[in-house]
Amino acid sequence: MARDRTWAPAPQRLPVEVIDNHTHLQMALEPVSAHLDLAESVGVSRVLEVGCDYDALEATAALAEADPRVLAAVAIHPNEAALHAGVREVGPDGLAPRVEPRHAVGLDEALAAVARVAGAHERVRVVGETGLDYFRTSDAGRQAQRESFRAHLAMARELGLAVQVHDRDAHADTVEVLVRDQAPERTVLHCFSGDVELARTCAERGWACSFAGPLTYKSNDALREAAAAVPEHLLLVETDAPFLTPVPHRGKANSSYLVPLTVVELARVRGLSVAATCELVTGNALRLYGSW
């Protein structure tokens, strides 16, 4: 069955403004300004736009400089890191990676481009998303991801920026790298997918946890239990748009205007009002990234 790429109707406006902590609006089919306008109409007043491939770095910084509702994060995604390192092996699921012209650039050169863009633009406040993704990655690819992850952490420390971490099916190794390499003080596990144990590890280390649409999925009781265990000062919300659309629109295209659906579920899980939840996650985002 073909995936439904139509847009869901806008949810009810939030009572207090909130920030989408992680989105990829430039991957959408419509002008980014239309997505931002629609998000603003339901109370999602600001977003952190994430450019995580070599071709998106400058464009992401430029968007943040052009629109006051946007701050930027830049990095080489872990799956991209393997391709830049020349890994073309079929992953454990039997699927071959999709190779694009940008992957002719070596990993060192790609990482240098991230550092150059992050250091040159004041509205780039985050190095990310970087990390580990073991879902479709061979052993050689995992090694390249680890090398890239460590380089991004060093970059964030050197530039004094926050870091957003991608962790898919790699919880133990992600924690091991963050601990061994001394994660920056402002570290966020984006689209948190772990359990209570990982949530408690993040709490002990002071790492923020950002929750996306999967928090609303019926089968994710363990994720909701984790969301209930995260200390208030470490909670964030995001869309990871155009992916991971929340219920009841799962399967449709995602965008920042659908953040309210995750906020409402987070409020329910935490036993808070929606307004209090908005104030909480917005305050945390501003503390992590600064004002915009």
Salt bridges, closest charged atoms under 4 A:
ASP4 OD2 - LYS252 NZ 2.89
GLU30 OE1 - HIS35 NE2 3.95
ASP37 OD1 - ARG69 NH1 2.78
GLU40 OE1 - ARG69 NH1 2.89
ASP55 OD2 - ARG102 NH1 3.88
GLU58 OE1 - HIS121 NE2 3.54
GLU65 OE2 - HIS121 ND1 2.75
ASP67 OD2 - ARG69 NH2 2.90
GLU80 OE1 - ARG102 NE 2.81
GLU80 OE1 - HIS103 NE2 2.92
ASP93 OD2 - ARG136 NE 2.85
GLU100 OE2 - ARG98 NE 2.81
GLU122 OE2 - ARG125 NH2 2.85
GLU129 OE2 - HIS22 NE2 3.02
GLU129 OE2 - HIS24 NE2 3.19
GLU129 OE1 - HIS77 NE2 3.65
GLU129 OE1 - HIS166 ND1 2.84
GLU129 OE1 - HIS190 NE2 2.92
ASP133 OD2 - HIS166 NE2 2.73
ASP167 OD2 - HIS171 ND1 2.57
GLU176 OE1 - ARG146 NH2 2.14
ASP181 OD2 - ARG150 NE 2.70
ASP181 OD1 - ARG180 NE 3.49
ASP221 OD1 - ARG224 NH2 2.74
GLU238 OE2 - HIS190 ND1 2.87
ASP240 OD1 - HIS22 NE2 3.44
ASP240 OD1 - HIS24 NE2 3.12
GLU265 OE2 - ARG268 NH2 2.76
